[in-house]
Amino acid sequence: AQSVTQLGSHVSVSEGALVLLRCNYSSSVPPYLFWYVQYPNQGLQLLLKYTTGATLVKGINGFEAEFKKSETSFHLTKPSAHMSDAAEYFCAVRDSNSGYALNFGKGTSLLVTP
Amino acid sequence: DAGITQSPRYKITETGRQVTLMCHQTWSHSYMFWYRQDLGHGLRLIYYSAAADITDKGEVPDGYVVSRSKTENFPLTLESATRSQTSVYFCASTENSYNSPLHFGNGTRLTVT
């Protein structure tokens, strides 16, 4: 089955600094990868997705992610953090064994300090 | 407005009681899902449904029952609630495509005392 591992359960950055959230995947088939953001007491909101084609994917709120097959990675980045980026971030991969379900990583909590 | 609506948002129940969490979507998506979110575990799939009257188990189905008589509704029932089922429950839906993301409701926070 397809799975993802998020490295670092907590990441802290200063406002204006680079945000880097790490995600590695395991898949025997070409993966379909997603990043979601969750703000307190809310559901998950799609940031971006990788399906096929361009390996650099741009999402909402200035985030982007690069698919690197050689490294089995799909890290999320943002050049300059804003206070409003503080949230929980989840990487996910499509599970071919459960309909169109997604398998999620355990999440990374992003803290942005002034 | 189009989207997924979960109800209730918050629920407190006692051990042994039956409780049903509701999920309604307006997109007419074929696939619907129930996940639970627990600290340190991320989101885990409980059940999913490919269409009305077609359901299947996910990673953690024990203690839960689902039904789907209509495409737009996918209720989740805890037949005899246990404290280990205290969690935040999310319903989601998607189209029949590997490219399509899951769309999530705002969740139900369930506490079993």
HADDOCK unambig.tbl for C-alpha pairs under 7 A between the chains (distance, minus, plus):
assign (segid A and resid 32 and name CA) (segid B and resid 98 and name CA) 6.99 0.50 0.50
assign (segid A and resid 42 and name CA) (segid B and resid 106 and name CA) 4.97 0.50 0.50
assign (segid A and resid 42 and name CA) (segid B and resid 107 and name CA) 6.95 0.50 0.50
assign (segid A and resid 43 and name CA) (segid B and resid 104 and name CA) 5.78 0.50 0.50
assign (segid A and resid 43 and name CA) (segid B and resid 105 and name CA) 5.58 0.50 0.50
assign (segid A and resid 43 and name CA) (segid B and resid 106 and name CA) 4.13 0.50 0.50
assign (segid A and resid 43 and name CA) (segid B and resid 107 and name CA) 6.02 0.50 0.50
assign (segid A and resid 44 and name CA) (segid B and resid 104 and name CA) 5.88 0.50 0.50
assign (segid A and resid 51 and name CA) (segid B and resid 99 and name CA) 5.91 0.50 0.50
assign (segid A and resid 98 and name CA) (segid B and resid 58 and name CA) 7.00 0.50 0.50
assign (segid A and resid 99 and name CA) (segid B and resid 50 and name CA) 6.89 0.50 0.50
assign (segid A and resid 100 and name CA) (segid B and resid 98 and name CA) 6.52 0.50 0.50
assign (segid A and resid 104 and name CA) (segid B and resid 42 and name CA) 6.53 0.50 0.50
assign (segid A and resid 104 and name CA) (segid B and resid 43 and name CA) 5.99 0.50 0.50
assign (segid A and resid 105 and name CA) (segid B and resid 42 and name CA) 6.05 0.50 0.50
assign (segid A and resid 106 and name CA) (segid B and resid 40 and name CA) 6.17 0.50 0.50
assign (segid A and resid 106 and name CA) (segid B and resid 41 and name CA) 5.34 0.50 0.50
assign (segid A and resid 106 and name CA) (segid B and resid 42 and name CA) 3.91 0.50 0.50
assign (segid A and resid 107 and name CA) (segid B and resid 42 and name CA) 5.91 0.50 0.50
